[in-house]
Amino acid sequence: MIVPYGHVIVLAGIIFLLGLLCAVTRRNLIMIVLGIEIMLNAGALAFIGASLRWQQMGGQAVALFILAIAAAEVSIGLALIVSVYRKYGTIHVDILEKSTR
Amino acid sequence: MNWTLFQPELYYFMVVMVFLTVSMLNSVSVKTNYYTALISAVIGVAVCTMSLRVNGTLFYNTYRVDLYSQLFKLMLAVGMFLVISVCNKLKSVDDSRHPEFYLLVATATLAMMMLTSAVHLLTIYICLELSSYSLYILVFLRKDQETGVNTALKYFLTGASASAVMLFGFALVYGKFPSIYLADLVESIPRFIDQPSVSIGMLLMLCGFFFKLGVFPFHFWLPDTYEGSANETTTFIATVSKVAAIAIMIRMVALIGGNSVYLIKVLIGISVITMTLGNLCAIAQQDLKRLLAYSSIAHAGYVLLGILCMSPNGYTGAVFYAVTILLLKFTCFMVVISISKKGESPSVDQLAGLHRRSPLLALALMLALFGLAGIPPTIGFSGKLLIFTAAMNNGYFLLVFIAMVNVVISLYYYLLVLKAAYLKEPVDDIQPLHVPFPQKVLTTALIITIVTIGIFPTYLIDLADAAVKYLM
């Protein structure tokens, strides 16, 4: 392995934190879902790094599954966002606050 | 490969396929849907009972079938049957969406069943996601679209973030140990548990399960989701999904082994905060479903107290407590569904005069609330006793003391609900509540079960004991 595992895990950690930051701070629903996707991809990257470290294919398989699961997740998220848009005409996250209670 | 091991899952997969077909046809009546679902749920319970004692592994050892998983599968099947049995009106879901409702309930149950058997990180992740996705859409199906969309979106955003955090924890643990099989991890994790990367990885990993169970840092979704989703969906989330969450929590915490210093402290802190916060918030609630949601959070704290003992007794207590939560919470929500006229979320005051409108339901509610508070002749007492004894044996005296204080606090708001049901005079409608005959039978059966297991818990405790042996 040319790149040491430590570097991969640091990179994955940075990407994960960026995704978390994006999910927490952005006020646009699509950007929040995007942030969650970035977090998932950071996980996939860490899995690939680990699978290279152990010279096993298991981690790579997990990464493939993560891609598929992320696609399913984003399809549910976007479907919800589309119905929010139809209902309110906006995808700003503030609509969640005033609605319940 | 031995397919008989996979029987319950295959059966539920078939049910899913049936409802997938039905949801594509447009001509099936509401009644037919309901009876199809009910009958398939009854057969499901029978199938799970038959395969209670089978043993073995499947799919290159990623899937283990043993008494532990089969016991939880039986609980899930019973839970699904109970939930479907109160769906006869399904007032808050649009009529044309009923097949989808049953489809998603069956999918979620199937996923949770597989979750209890999964012993490979990838299998666990996929099963957890499948069950969560079904629940997101179930919440969305509420007829009152505005509430449905909002609640589902909130639930989705928190759930998806929690599962992403969990996935990163999986990756960290895999980076430390060259295997993703739980069986291998069980051997290697306890020796390295006090290294920061392993501790952090395990903690992140537990986040996803904390979310499912509604434990402190991830409890925010619970009250909103309970209040905002259809009453029947709430029943499903509060009973079946909690049982599955307890099953997987036990499996994951059993990985840590007994000799971790830091992680135990974290779990103790989380458990104390969870039960105190749940009980204190529940006092102020006017909405019955919100109140039950906060009581769910408090109960998650008690379960965690049993799990963090990391001893066979503690796990037995937690398994027993899963049965307790399933029966008692279901009874409460059955009353909620009965008193809600058009499928709205009832307030506590709406219970007024219940003892005259339907004495049977009032009695069931009383027993269920006493059970949740842990008063003796009910199953809830045995559950709490098991957990607290296990914690005492491990020397967590202060923890048990805090839990007991919490039990007293919880008694206050359970009695408030009872006061509304028994002592308060209703303002307008006094006409008796129409309870159909099958529901009367079900309620009586629940009452009998709650009391009988409360008095003779030995059989269930032995079963839980035997199941927990397979974890070690």
Interface residues (C-beta under 8 A of the other chain):
Chain A: Y5 I9 A12 F16 G19 L20 A23 L29 I32 V33 I36 M39 L40 A42 G43 A44 A46 F47 G49 A50 S51 R53 W54 Q56 G58 G59 A61 V62 F65 I66 I69 A72 E73 I76 G77 L80 I81 S83 V84 K87 I95 L96 S99 T100
Chain B: L121 L122 Y125 I126 E129 Y133 Y136 I137 F140 Q145 E146 T147 V149 N150 T151 A152 L153 K154 F156 L157 A160 S161 A164 V165 L167 F168 F170 A171 L172 Y174 G175 P178 S179 I180 D224 E227 G228
